[in-house]
Amino acid sequence: MKVISMKICPYVQQVRALLEAKGAKYEVEHIQQGDHPRSEWLLKASPDGGEVPVLVTDEGESLFQSDTIVEYLDEVLGDPFLQGTPLERAKDKAWGRLAADNYLTQCSTQRSPDEETLEERTEDLTPLFAATEGEIGGGPYFRGEKLRMVDLSWLPILHRTSLIKKHSDYDFLAGYPKLQAWREAVLATGIHKNSVSEDFEDVFTGFYLSDETFLGRKRAN
């Protein structure tokens, strides 16, 4: 199978994280950020404007929308990460989708051009982080001792906060000790490293910590 990707797309990382956690074999084909117009094939495979990720199955079928792709892969690759009672599965899906719904909010916040904008946009993430802080159990993962689908859905957010902290000393999770501990547990699996390209950190920091961003200038100082 093949994943059509852009290197710093969190939705792509969501899909690749599941594939890596499953130990699945797959290929990655990167398209350049901002490639317009999209190819005719990609527009047909992803009718939401040719957005990525797109999964091309071994049978040559194409799937779009990251939530749909991960649920499909979780089912067909065996040993599902979405487990438990129907209510438990529904709650995990809801918390995972809440993360995915905020991927782009996180992206825009990281690109804030000045401190005031950063503070305003960070406030948009506060309800997400505060609610999640209150929902996390005893750890180390979201629901306890076992890695589940909700952990993988949150991995792109947690990974990106760790990179921002590493390179700018700004921690979006400051004041959320459970989220910080959860981040460490999820990153300790190493899945985040294998779910992105080898040059991901350079590409990520080059875009989100450039001189055009407040955090990038903070990093330089």
PyMOL CGO cylinders between C-alpha atoms (Angstrom):
from pymol import cmd
from pymol.cgo import CYLINDER

trace = [
    CYLINDER, 0.00, 0.00, 0.00, 1.01, 3.62, -0.44, 0.3, 1, 1, 1, 1, 1, 1,
    CYLINDER, 1.01, 3.62, -0.44, 0.41, 6.84, 1.48, 0.3, 1, 1, 1, 1, 1, 1,
    CYLINDER, 0.41, 6.84, 1.48, 0.28, 10.08, -0.50, 0.3, 1, 1, 1, 1, 1, 1,
    CYLINDER, 0.28, 10.08, -0.50, 1.83, 12.65, 1.80, 0.3, 1, 1, 1, 1, 1, 1,
    CYLINDER, 1.83, 12.65, 1.80, 3.08, 16.14, 2.50, 0.3, 1, 1, 1, 1, 1, 1,
    CYLINDER, 3.08, 16.14, 2.50, 6.02, 16.10, 4.87, 0.3, 1, 1, 1, 1, 1, 1,
    CYLINDER, 6.02, 16.10, 4.87, 4.68, 18.22, 7.72, 0.3, 1, 1, 1, 1, 1, 1,
    CYLINDER, 4.68, 18.22, 7.72, 0.99, 17.34, 7.41, 0.3, 1, 1, 1, 1, 1, 1,
    CYLINDER, 0.99, 17.34, 7.41, -0.33, 16.14, 10.82, 0.3, 1, 1, 1, 1, 1, 1,
    CYLINDER, -0.33, 16.14, 10.82, -3.13, 14.17, 9.17, 0.3, 1, 1, 1, 1, 1, 1,
    CYLINDER, -3.13, 14.17, 9.17, -0.55, 12.16, 7.26, 0.3, 1, 1, 1, 1, 1, 1,
    CYLINDER, -0.55, 12.16, 7.26, 1.36, 11.50, 10.47, 0.3, 1, 1, 1, 1, 1, 1,
    CYLINDER, 1.36, 11.50, 10.47, -1.85, 10.25, 12.08, 0.3, 1, 1, 1, 1, 1, 1,
    CYLINDER, -1.85, 10.25, 12.08, -2.14, 7.60, 9.36, 0.3, 1, 1, 1, 1, 1, 1,
    CYLINDER, -2.14, 7.60, 9.36, 1.54, 6.70, 9.34, 0.3, 1, 1, 1, 1, 1, 1,
    CYLINDER, 1.54, 6.70, 9.34, 1.59, 6.40, 13.14, 0.3, 1, 1, 1, 1, 1, 1,
    CYLINDER, 1.59, 6.40, 13.14, -1.03, 3.67, 12.96, 0.3, 1, 1, 1, 1, 1, 1,
    CYLINDER, -1.03, 3.67, 12.96, 0.82, 1.88, 10.17, 0.3, 1, 1, 1, 1, 1, 1,
    CYLINDER, 0.82, 1.88, 10.17, 4.04, 2.02, 12.17, 0.3, 1, 1, 1, 1, 1, 1,
    CYLINDER, 4.04, 2.02, 12.17, 2.34, 0.81, 15.34, 0.3, 1, 1, 1, 1, 1, 1,
    CYLINDER, 2.34, 0.81, 15.34, 0.95, -2.12, 13.35, 0.3, 1, 1, 1, 1, 1, 1,
    CYLINDER, 0.95, -2.12, 13.35, 4.32, -2.91, 11.79, 0.3, 1, 1, 1, 1, 1, 1,
    CYLINDER, 4.32, -2.91, 11.79, 2.77, -2.68, 8.33, 0.3, 1, 1, 1, 1, 1, 1,
    CYLINDER, 2.77, -2.68, 8.33, 4.73, -2.41, 5.11, 0.3, 1, 1, 1, 1, 1, 1,
    CYLINDER, 4.73, -2.41, 5.11, 3.89, 0.63, 3.00, 0.3, 1, 1, 1, 1, 1, 1,
    CYLINDER, 3.89, 0.63, 3.00, 5.36, 3.20, 0.66, 0.3, 1, 1, 1, 1, 1, 1,
    CYLINDER, 5.36, 3.20, 0.66, 5.23, 6.98, 0.92, 0.3, 1, 1, 1, 1, 1, 1,
    CYLINDER, 5.23, 6.98, 0.92, 4.93, 9.40, -1.98, 0.3, 1, 1, 1, 1, 1, 1,
    CYLINDER, 4.93, 9.40, -1.98, 5.45, 13.05, -1.03, 0.3, 1, 1, 1, 1, 1, 1,
    CYLINDER, 5.45, 13.05, -1.03, 3.90, 15.95, -2.89, 0.3, 1, 1, 1, 1, 1, 1,
    CYLINDER, 3.90, 15.95, -2.89, 5.19, 19.47, -2.36, 0.3, 1, 1, 1, 1, 1, 1,
    CYLINDER, 5.19, 19.47, -2.36, 3.34, 21.79, -0.02, 0.3, 1, 1, 1, 1, 1, 1,
    CYLINDER, 3.34, 21.79, -0.02, 1.33, 24.28, -2.01, 0.3, 1, 1, 1, 1, 1, 1,
    CYLINDER, 1.33, 24.28, -2.01, 1.33, 22.21, -5.21, 0.3, 1, 1, 1, 1, 1, 1,
    CYLINDER, 1.33, 22.21, -5.21, -1.52, 23.71, -7.25, 0.3, 1, 1, 1, 1, 1, 1,
    CYLINDER, -1.52, 23.71, -7.25, -3.25, 22.68, -9.28, 0.3, 1, 1, 1, 1, 1, 1,
    CYLINDER, -3.25, 22.68, -9.28, -3.42, 19.16, -7.90, 0.3, 1, 1, 1, 1, 1, 1,
    CYLINDER, -3.42, 19.16, -7.90, -3.00, 16.37, -10.41, 0.3, 1, 1, 1, 1, 1, 1,
    CYLINDER, -3.00, 16.37, -10.41, -6.15, 15.01, -11.99, 0.3, 1, 1, 1, 1, 1, 1,
    CYLINDER, -6.15, 15.01, -11.99, -5.48, 11.66, -10.30, 0.3, 1, 1, 1, 1, 1, 1,
    CYLINDER, -5.48, 11.66, -10.30, -5.20, 13.21, -6.83, 0.3, 1, 1, 1, 1, 1, 1,
    CYLINDER, -5.20, 13.21, -6.83, -8.33, 15.30, -7.28, 0.3, 1, 1, 1, 1, 1, 1,
    CYLINDER, -8.33, 15.30, -7.28, -10.23, 12.16, -8.22, 0.3, 1, 1, 1, 1, 1, 1,
    CYLINDER, -10.23, 12.16, -8.22, -8.74, 10.12, -5.37, 0.3, 1, 1, 1, 1, 1, 1,
    CYLINDER, -8.74, 10.12, -5.37, -9.35, 12.90, -2.83, 0.3, 1, 1, 1, 1, 1, 1,
    CYLINDER, -9.35, 12.90, -2.83, -12.45, 14.84, -3.85, 0.3, 1, 1, 1, 1, 1, 1,
    CYLINDER, -12.45, 14.84, -3.85, -12.04, 17.28, -0.95, 0.3, 1, 1, 1, 1, 1, 1,
    CYLINDER, -12.04, 17.28, -0.95, -9.75, 19.38, -3.11, 0.3, 1, 1, 1, 1, 1, 1,
    CYLINDER, -9.75, 19.38, -3.11, -6.93, 16.90, -3.56, 0.3, 1, 1, 1, 1, 1, 1,
    CYLINDER, -6.93, 16.90, -3.56, -5.95, 17.04, 0.11, 0.3, 1, 1, 1, 1, 1, 1,
    CYLINDER, -5.95, 17.04, 0.11, -3.66, 14.47, 1.72, 0.3, 1, 1, 1, 1, 1, 1,
    CYLINDER, -3.66, 14.47, 1.72, -3.40, 11.87, 3.07, 0.3, 1, 1, 1, 1, 1, 1,
    CYLINDER, -3.40, 11.87, 3.07, -4.63, 9.46, 0.46, 0.3, 1, 1, 1, 1, 1, 1,
    CYLINDER, -4.63, 9.46, 0.46, -4.19, 5.74, 1.01, 0.3, 1, 1, 1, 1, 1, 1,
    CYLINDER, -4.19, 5.74, 1.01, -3.77, 3.56, -2.07, 0.3, 1, 1, 1, 1, 1, 1,
    CYLINDER, -3.77, 3.56, -2.07, -4.55, -0.02, -1.05, 0.3, 1, 1, 1, 1, 1, 1,
    CYLINDER, -4.55, -0.02, -1.05, -2.83, -3.11, -2.39, 0.3, 1, 1, 1, 1, 1, 1,
    CYLINDER, -2.83, -3.11, -2.39, -5.90, -3.57, -4.61, 0.3, 1, 1, 1, 1, 1, 1,
    CYLINDER, -5.90, -3.57, -4.61, -5.42, -0.12, -6.14, 0.3, 1, 1, 1, 1, 1, 1,
    CYLINDER, -5.42, -0.12, -6.14, -8.38, 1.46, -4.37, 0.3, 1, 1, 1, 1, 1, 1,
    CYLINDER, -8.38, 1.46, -4.37, -8.00, 4.97, -2.95, 0.3, 1, 1, 1, 1, 1, 1,
    CYLINDER, -8.00, 4.97, -2.95, -9.25, 6.22, 0.40, 0.3, 1, 1, 1, 1, 1, 1,
    CYLINDER, -9.25, 6.22, 0.40, -9.25, 9.81, 1.66, 0.3, 1, 1, 1, 1, 1, 1,
    CYLINDER, -9.25, 9.81, 1.66, -9.92, 11.52, 5.03, 0.3, 1, 1, 1, 1, 1, 1,
    CYLINDER, -9.92, 11.52, 5.03, -7.49, 10.51, 7.75, 0.3, 1, 1, 1, 1, 1, 1,
    CYLINDER, -7.49, 10.51, 7.75, -10.12, 9.36, 10.27, 0.3, 1, 1, 1, 1, 1, 1,
    CYLINDER, -10.12, 9.36, 10.27, -11.64, 7.03, 7.70, 0.3, 1, 1, 1, 1, 1, 1,
    CYLINDER, -11.64, 7.03, 7.70, -8.23, 5.72, 6.68, 0.3, 1, 1, 1, 1, 1, 1,
    CYLINDER, -8.23, 5.72, 6.68, -7.09, 4.89, 10.22, 0.3, 1, 1, 1, 1, 1, 1,
    CYLINDER, -7.09, 4.89, 10.22, -10.35, 3.14, 11.06, 0.3, 1, 1, 1, 1, 1, 1,
    CYLINDER, -10.35, 3.14, 11.06, -10.07, 1.07, 7.88, 0.3, 1, 1, 1, 1, 1, 1,
    CYLINDER, -10.07, 1.07, 7.88, -6.45, 0.15, 8.58, 0.3, 1, 1, 1, 1, 1, 1,
    CYLINDER, -6.45, 0.15, 8.58, -7.17, -0.66, 12.21, 0.3, 1, 1, 1, 1, 1, 1,
    CYLINDER, -7.17, -0.66, 12.21, -9.81, -3.13, 11.07, 0.3, 1, 1, 1, 1, 1, 1,
    CYLINDER, -9.81, -3.13, 11.07, -8.02, -4.81, 8.17, 0.3, 1, 1, 1, 1, 1, 1,
    CYLINDER, -8.02, -4.81, 8.17, -4.53, -5.06, 9.70, 0.3, 1, 1, 1, 1, 1, 1,
    CYLINDER, -4.53, -5.06, 9.70, -5.61, -7.00, 12.80, 0.3, 1, 1, 1, 1, 1, 1,
    CYLINDER, -5.61, -7.00, 12.80, -4.99, -6.50, 16.53, 0.3, 1, 1, 1, 1, 1, 1,
    CYLINDER, -4.99, -6.50, 16.53, -7.15, -3.37, 16.61, 0.3, 1, 1, 1, 1, 1, 1,
    CYLINDER, -7.15, -3.37, 16.61, -6.13, -0.37, 18.67, 0.3, 1, 1, 1, 1, 1, 1,
    CYLINDER, -6.13, -0.37, 18.67, -9.77, 0.68, 18.90, 0.3, 1, 1, 1, 1, 1, 1,
    CYLINDER, -9.77, 0.68, 18.90, -10.88, -1.72, 21.64, 0.3, 1, 1, 1, 1, 1, 1,
    CYLINDER, -10.88, -1.72, 21.64, -13.29, -2.10, 24.53, 0.3, 1, 1, 1, 1, 1, 1,
    CYLINDER, -13.29, -2.10, 24.53, -17.04, -1.87, 24.85, 0.3, 1, 1, 1, 1, 1, 1,
    CYLINDER, -17.04, -1.87, 24.85, -19.06, 0.04, 22.25, 0.3, 1, 1, 1, 1, 1, 1,
    CYLINDER, -19.06, 0.04, 22.25, -19.18, 2.98, 24.67, 0.3, 1, 1, 1, 1, 1, 1,
    CYLINDER, -19.18, 2.98, 24.67, -15.42, 2.87, 25.29, 0.3, 1, 1, 1, 1, 1, 1,
    CYLINDER, -15.42, 2.87, 25.29, -14.71, 2.71, 21.56, 0.3, 1, 1, 1, 1, 1, 1,
    CYLINDER, -14.71, 2.71, 21.56, -17.07, 5.61, 20.89, 0.3, 1, 1, 1, 1, 1, 1,
    CYLINDER, -17.07, 5.61, 20.89, -15.43, 7.74, 23.58, 0.3, 1, 1, 1, 1, 1, 1,
    CYLINDER, -15.43, 7.74, 23.58, -11.94, 6.99, 22.28, 0.3, 1, 1, 1, 1, 1, 1,
    CYLINDER, -11.94, 6.99, 22.28, -13.03, 7.89, 18.74, 0.3, 1, 1, 1, 1, 1, 1,
    CYLINDER, -13.03, 7.89, 18.74, -14.54, 11.15, 20.02, 0.3, 1, 1, 1, 1, 1, 1,
    CYLINDER, -14.54, 11.15, 20.02, -11.36, 12.17, 21.88, 0.3, 1, 1, 1, 1, 1, 1,
    CYLINDER, -11.36, 12.17, 21.88, -9.23, 11.16, 18.90, 0.3, 1, 1, 1, 1, 1, 1,
    CYLINDER, -9.23, 11.16, 18.90, -11.35, 13.19, 16.51, 0.3, 1, 1, 1, 1, 1, 1,
    CYLINDER, -11.35, 13.19, 16.51, -11.19, 16.13, 18.88, 0.3, 1, 1, 1, 1, 1, 1,
    CYLINDER, -11.19, 16.13, 18.88, -7.42, 16.06, 18.45, 0.3, 1, 1, 1, 1, 1, 1,
    CYLINDER, -7.42, 16.06, 18.45, -7.67, 15.86, 14.66, 0.3, 1, 1, 1, 1, 1, 1,
    CYLINDER, -7.67, 15.86, 14.66, -10.18, 18.72, 14.63, 0.3, 1, 1, 1, 1, 1, 1,
    CYLINDER, -10.18, 18.72, 14.63, -7.49, 20.88, 16.27, 0.3, 1, 1, 1, 1, 1, 1,
    CYLINDER, -7.49, 20.88, 16.27, -4.52, 19.94, 14.09, 0.3, 1, 1, 1, 1, 1, 1,
    CYLINDER, -4.52, 19.94, 14.09, -4.93, 23.05, 11.95, 0.3, 1, 1, 1, 1, 1, 1,
    CYLINDER, -4.93, 23.05, 11.95, -5.52, 25.26, 15.00, 0.3, 1, 1, 1, 1, 1, 1,
    CYLINDER, -5.52, 25.26, 15.00, -2.18, 24.09, 16.32, 0.3, 1, 1, 1, 1, 1, 1,
    CYLINDER, -2.18, 24.09, 16.32, -0.56, 24.73, 12.94, 0.3, 1, 1, 1, 1, 1, 1,
    CYLINDER, -0.56, 24.73, 12.94, -1.80, 28.32, 12.76, 0.3, 1, 1, 1, 1, 1, 1,
    CYLINDER, -1.80, 28.32, 12.76, -0.79, 28.97, 16.38, 0.3, 1, 1, 1, 1, 1, 1,
    CYLINDER, -0.79, 28.97, 16.38, 2.75, 27.80, 15.71, 0.3, 1, 1, 1, 1, 1, 1,
    CYLINDER, 2.75, 27.80, 15.71, 2.92, 30.22, 12.77, 0.3, 1, 1, 1, 1, 1, 1,
    CYLINDER, 2.92, 30.22, 12.77, 1.89, 33.25, 14.87, 0.3, 1, 1, 1, 1, 1, 1,
    CYLINDER, 1.89, 33.25, 14.87, 3.79, 36.32, 13.62, 0.3, 1, 1, 1, 1, 1, 1,
    CYLINDER, 3.79, 36.32, 13.62, 3.93, 38.12, 16.98, 0.3, 1, 1, 1, 1, 1, 1,
    CYLINDER, 3.93, 38.12, 16.98, 3.47, 37.54, 20.70, 0.3, 1, 1, 1, 1, 1, 1,
    CYLINDER, 3.47, 37.54, 20.70, -0.05, 38.97, 20.84, 0.3, 1, 1, 1, 1, 1, 1,
    CYLINDER, -0.05, 38.97, 20.84, -1.25, 36.69, 18.07, 0.3, 1, 1, 1, 1, 1, 1,
    CYLINDER, -1.25, 36.69, 18.07, 0.44, 33.72, 19.72, 0.3, 1, 1, 1, 1, 1, 1,
    CYLINDER, 0.44, 33.72, 19.72, -1.37, 34.43, 22.98, 0.3, 1, 1, 1, 1, 1, 1,
    CYLINDER, -1.37, 34.43, 22.98, -4.71, 34.83, 21.22, 0.3, 1, 1, 1, 1, 1, 1,
    CYLINDER, -4.71, 34.83, 21.22, -4.34, 31.64, 19.21, 0.3, 1, 1, 1, 1, 1, 1,
    CYLINDER, -4.34, 31.64, 19.21, -3.04, 29.69, 22.19, 0.3, 1, 1, 1, 1, 1, 1,
    CYLINDER, -3.04, 29.69, 22.19, -6.32, 30.57, 23.92, 0.3, 1, 1, 1, 1, 1, 1,
    CYLINDER, -6.32, 30.57, 23.92, -8.08, 28.67, 21.12, 0.3, 1, 1, 1, 1, 1, 1,
    CYLINDER, -8.08, 28.67, 21.12, -6.21, 25.55, 22.24, 0.3, 1, 1, 1, 1, 1, 1,
    CYLINDER, -6.21, 25.55, 22.24, -6.92, 26.06, 25.94, 0.3, 1, 1, 1, 1, 1, 1,
    CYLINDER, -6.92, 26.06, 25.94, -10.35, 24.32, 25.97, 0.3, 1, 1, 1, 1, 1, 1,
    CYLINDER, -10.35, 24.32, 25.97, -8.83, 21.30, 24.22, 0.3, 1, 1, 1, 1, 1, 1,
    CYLINDER, -8.83, 21.30, 24.22, -5.90, 20.96, 26.59, 0.3, 1, 1, 1, 1, 1, 1,
    CYLINDER, -5.90, 20.96, 26.59, -7.90, 21.72, 29.73, 0.3, 1, 1, 1, 1, 1, 1,
    CYLINDER, -7.90, 21.72, 29.73, -10.62, 19.18, 28.90, 0.3, 1, 1, 1, 1, 1, 1,
    CYLINDER, -10.62, 19.18, 28.90, -8.06, 16.52, 28.00, 0.3, 1, 1, 1, 1, 1, 1,
    CYLINDER, -8.06, 16.52, 28.00, -6.07, 17.15, 31.19, 0.3, 1, 1, 1, 1, 1, 1,
    CYLINDER, -6.07, 17.15, 31.19, -9.22, 16.31, 33.12, 0.3, 1, 1, 1, 1, 1, 1,
    CYLINDER, -9.22, 16.31, 33.12, -9.96, 13.17, 31.10, 0.3, 1, 1, 1, 1, 1, 1,
    CYLINDER, -9.96, 13.17, 31.10, -6.55, 11.44, 31.16, 0.3, 1, 1, 1, 1, 1, 1,
    CYLINDER, -6.55, 11.44, 31.16, -6.51, 8.51, 33.55, 0.3, 1, 1, 1, 1, 1, 1,
    CYLINDER, -6.51, 8.51, 33.55, -3.67, 7.15, 35.65, 0.3, 1, 1, 1, 1, 1, 1,
    CYLINDER, -3.67, 7.15, 35.65, -1.38, 6.74, 32.66, 0.3, 1, 1, 1, 1, 1, 1,
    CYLINDER, -1.38, 6.74, 32.66, 0.99, 6.22, 31.17, 0.3, 1, 1, 1, 1, 1, 1,
    CYLINDER, 0.99, 6.22, 31.17, -1.36, 6.39, 28.18, 0.3, 1, 1, 1, 1, 1, 1,
    CYLINDER, -1.36, 6.39, 28.18, -4.75, 8.00, 27.77, 0.3, 1, 1, 1, 1, 1, 1,
    CYLINDER, -4.75, 8.00, 27.77, -6.71, 5.01, 29.06, 0.3, 1, 1, 1, 1, 1, 1,
    CYLINDER, -6.71, 5.01, 29.06, -4.06, 3.28, 31.12, 0.3, 1, 1, 1, 1, 1, 1,
    CYLINDER, -4.06, 3.28, 31.12, -1.29, 0.80, 30.44, 0.3, 1, 1, 1, 1, 1, 1,
    CYLINDER, -1.29, 0.80, 30.44, -2.08, -0.01, 26.81, 0.3, 1, 1, 1, 1, 1, 1,
    CYLINDER, -2.08, -0.01, 26.81, -1.49, 2.14, 23.73, 0.3, 1, 1, 1, 1, 1, 1,
    CYLINDER, -1.49, 2.14, 23.73, -4.79, 2.75, 21.98, 0.3, 1, 1, 1, 1, 1, 1,
    CYLINDER, -4.79, 2.75, 21.98, -6.14, 4.54, 18.93, 0.3, 1, 1, 1, 1, 1, 1,
    CYLINDER, -6.14, 4.54, 18.93, -6.71, 7.76, 20.88, 0.3, 1, 1, 1, 1, 1, 1,
    CYLINDER, -6.71, 7.76, 20.88, -3.00, 7.92, 21.73, 0.3, 1, 1, 1, 1, 1, 1,
    CYLINDER, -3.00, 7.92, 21.73, -2.07, 7.62, 18.06, 0.3, 1, 1, 1, 1, 1, 1,
    CYLINDER, -2.07, 7.62, 18.06, -4.57, 10.31, 17.07, 0.3, 1, 1, 1, 1, 1, 1,
    CYLINDER, -4.57, 10.31, 17.07, -2.98, 12.66, 19.58, 0.3, 1, 1, 1, 1, 1, 1,
    CYLINDER, -2.98, 12.66, 19.58, 0.59, 11.79, 18.58, 0.3, 1, 1, 1, 1, 1, 1,
    CYLINDER, 0.59, 11.79, 18.58, 0.91, 14.57, 15.94, 0.3, 1, 1, 1, 1, 1, 1,
    CYLINDER, 0.91, 14.57, 15.94, -0.11, 17.23, 18.48, 0.3, 1, 1, 1, 1, 1, 1,
    CYLINDER, -0.11, 17.23, 18.48, 2.13, 15.86, 21.21, 0.3, 1, 1, 1, 1, 1, 1,
    CYLINDER, 2.13, 15.86, 21.21, 5.10, 15.45, 18.85, 0.3, 1, 1, 1, 1, 1, 1,
    CYLINDER, 5.10, 15.45, 18.85, 4.81, 19.01, 17.58, 0.3, 1, 1, 1, 1, 1, 1,
    CYLINDER, 4.81, 19.01, 17.58, 4.61, 20.50, 21.06, 0.3, 1, 1, 1, 1, 1, 1,
    CYLINDER, 4.61, 20.50, 21.06, 7.82, 18.64, 21.92, 0.3, 1, 1, 1, 1, 1, 1,
    CYLINDER, 7.82, 18.64, 21.92, 9.63, 20.09, 18.89, 0.3, 1, 1, 1, 1, 1, 1,
    CYLINDER, 9.63, 20.09, 18.89, 8.48, 23.62, 19.65, 0.3, 1, 1, 1, 1, 1, 1,
    CYLINDER, 8.48, 23.62, 19.65, 9.66, 23.19, 23.23, 0.3, 1, 1, 1, 1, 1, 1,
    CYLINDER, 9.66, 23.19, 23.23, 12.99, 21.74, 22.11, 0.3, 1, 1, 1, 1, 1, 1,
    CYLINDER, 12.99, 21.74, 22.11, 13.81, 24.53, 19.67, 0.3, 1, 1, 1, 1, 1, 1,
    CYLINDER, 13.81, 24.53, 19.67, 12.20, 27.60, 21.29, 0.3, 1, 1, 1, 1, 1, 1,
    CYLINDER, 12.20, 27.60, 21.29, 11.76, 26.62, 24.95, 0.3, 1, 1, 1, 1, 1, 1,
    CYLINDER, 11.76, 26.62, 24.95, 8.05, 27.45, 24.60, 0.3, 1, 1, 1, 1, 1, 1,
    CYLINDER, 8.05, 27.45, 24.60, 5.80, 24.69, 25.88, 0.3, 1, 1, 1, 1, 1, 1,
    CYLINDER, 5.80, 24.69, 25.88, 2.18, 24.70, 24.78, 0.3, 1, 1, 1, 1, 1, 1,
    CYLINDER, 2.18, 24.70, 24.78, 1.54, 22.12, 27.50, 0.3, 1, 1, 1, 1, 1, 1,
    CYLINDER, 1.54, 22.12, 27.50, 2.90, 24.24, 30.35, 0.3, 1, 1, 1, 1, 1, 1,
    CYLINDER, 2.90, 24.24, 30.35, 0.45, 23.99, 33.23, 0.3, 1, 1, 1, 1, 1, 1,
    CYLINDER, 0.45, 23.99, 33.23, -0.86, 20.60, 32.12, 0.3, 1, 1, 1, 1, 1, 1,
    CYLINDER, -0.86, 20.60, 32.12, 1.20, 17.98, 33.99, 0.3, 1, 1, 1, 1, 1, 1,
    CYLINDER, 1.20, 17.98, 33.99, -0.87, 15.00, 32.87, 0.3, 1, 1, 1, 1, 1, 1,
    CYLINDER, -0.87, 15.00, 32.87, -0.55, 16.03, 29.24, 0.3, 1, 1, 1, 1, 1, 1,
    CYLINDER, -0.55, 16.03, 29.24, 3.19, 16.45, 29.66, 0.3, 1, 1, 1, 1, 1, 1,
    CYLINDER, 3.19, 16.45, 29.66, 3.55, 12.98, 31.19, 0.3, 1, 1, 1, 1, 1, 1,
    CYLINDER, 3.55, 12.98, 31.19, 1.36, 11.52, 28.46, 0.3, 1, 1, 1, 1, 1, 1,
    CYLINDER, 1.36, 11.52, 28.46, 3.52, 13.22, 25.83, 0.3, 1, 1, 1, 1, 1, 1,
    CYLINDER, 3.52, 13.22, 25.83, 6.65, 11.63, 27.28, 0.3, 1, 1, 1, 1, 1, 1,
    CYLINDER, 6.65, 11.63, 27.28, 5.02, 8.19, 27.33, 0.3, 1, 1, 1, 1, 1, 1,
    CYLINDER, 5.02, 8.19, 27.33, 3.78, 8.40, 23.74, 0.3, 1, 1, 1, 1, 1, 1,
    CYLINDER, 3.78, 8.40, 23.74, 7.12, 9.71, 22.44, 0.3, 1, 1, 1, 1, 1, 1,
    CYLINDER, 7.12, 9.71, 22.44, 8.97, 7.01, 24.35, 0.3, 1, 1, 1, 1, 1, 1,
    CYLINDER, 8.97, 7.01, 24.35, 7.41, 4.46, 21.97, 0.3, 1, 1, 1, 1, 1, 1,
    CYLINDER, 7.41, 4.46, 21.97, 9.50, 5.95, 19.14, 0.3, 1, 1, 1, 1, 1, 1,
    CYLINDER, 9.50, 5.95, 19.14, 6.53, 5.82, 16.77, 0.3, 1, 1, 1, 1, 1, 1,
    CYLINDER, 6.53, 5.82, 16.77, 6.76, 9.55, 16.12, 0.3, 1, 1, 1, 1, 1, 1,
    CYLINDER, 6.76, 9.55, 16.12, 10.22, 9.18, 14.59, 0.3, 1, 1, 1, 1, 1, 1,
    CYLINDER, 10.22, 9.18, 14.59, 9.16, 6.53, 12.10, 0.3, 1, 1, 1, 1, 1, 1,
    CYLINDER, 9.16, 6.53, 12.10, 5.86, 8.20, 11.17, 0.3, 1, 1, 1, 1, 1, 1,
    CYLINDER, 5.86, 8.20, 11.17, 7.57, 11.16, 9.48, 0.3, 1, 1, 1, 1, 1, 1,
    CYLINDER, 7.57, 11.16, 9.48, 10.27, 11.68, 6.86, 0.3, 1, 1, 1, 1, 1, 1,
    CYLINDER, 10.27, 11.68, 6.86, 13.94, 11.66, 7.87, 0.3, 1, 1, 1, 1, 1, 1,
    CYLINDER, 13.94, 11.66, 7.87, 14.19, 15.42, 7.35, 0.3, 1, 1, 1, 1, 1, 1,
    CYLINDER, 14.19, 15.42, 7.35, 10.91, 16.17, 9.12, 0.3, 1, 1, 1, 1, 1, 1,
    CYLINDER, 10.91, 16.17, 9.12, 12.43, 18.13, 12.00, 0.3, 1, 1, 1, 1, 1, 1,
    CYLINDER, 12.43, 18.13, 12.00, 14.38, 20.39, 9.64, 0.3, 1, 1, 1, 1, 1, 1,
    CYLINDER, 14.38, 20.39, 9.64, 11.36, 20.97, 7.40, 0.3, 1, 1, 1, 1, 1, 1,
    CYLINDER, 11.36, 20.97, 7.40, 9.08, 21.54, 10.39, 0.3, 1, 1, 1, 1, 1, 1,
    CYLINDER, 9.08, 21.54, 10.39, 11.35, 24.04, 12.13, 0.3, 1, 1, 1, 1, 1, 1,
    CYLINDER, 11.35, 24.04, 12.13, 12.14, 25.75, 8.84, 0.3, 1, 1, 1, 1, 1, 1,
    CYLINDER, 12.14, 25.75, 8.84, 8.44, 26.49, 8.38, 0.3, 1, 1, 1, 1, 1, 1,
    CYLINDER, 8.44, 26.49, 8.38, 7.10, 26.97, 11.91, 0.3, 1, 1, 1, 1, 1, 1,
    CYLINDER, 7.10, 26.97, 11.91, 10.21, 28.50, 13.45, 0.3, 1, 1, 1, 1, 1, 1,
    CYLINDER, 10.21, 28.50, 13.45, 11.27, 30.75, 10.60, 0.3, 1, 1, 1, 1, 1, 1,
    CYLINDER, 11.27, 30.75, 10.60, 12.05, 34.45, 11.05, 0.3, 1, 1, 1, 1, 1, 1,
    CYLINDER, 12.05, 34.45, 11.05, 8.44, 35.14, 10.03, 0.3, 1, 1, 1, 1, 1, 1,
    CYLINDER, 8.44, 35.14, 10.03, 7.16, 33.65, 13.29, 0.3, 1, 1, 1, 1, 1, 1,
    CYLINDER, 7.16, 33.65, 13.29, 7.36, 34.93, 16.85, 0.3, 1, 1, 1, 1, 1, 1,
    CYLINDER, 7.36, 34.93, 16.85, 8.58, 31.55, 18.09, 0.3, 1, 1, 1, 1, 1, 1,
    CYLINDER, 8.58, 31.55, 18.09, 11.23, 31.47, 15.38, 0.3, 1, 1, 1, 1, 1, 1,
    CYLINDER, 11.23, 31.47, 15.38, 12.58, 34.85, 16.40, 0.3, 1, 1, 1, 1, 1, 1,
    CYLINDER, 12.58, 34.85, 16.40, 12.41, 33.76, 20.04, 0.3, 1, 1, 1, 1, 1, 1,
    CYLINDER, 12.41, 33.76, 20.04, 14.47, 30.74, 19.07, 0.3, 1, 1, 1, 1, 1, 1,
    CYLINDER, 14.47, 30.74, 19.07, 17.09, 32.94, 17.40, 0.3, 1, 1, 1, 1, 1, 1,
    CYLINDER, 17.09, 32.94, 17.40, 17.44, 35.04, 20.53, 0.3, 1, 1, 1, 1, 1, 1,
]
cmd.load_cgo(trace, "trace")
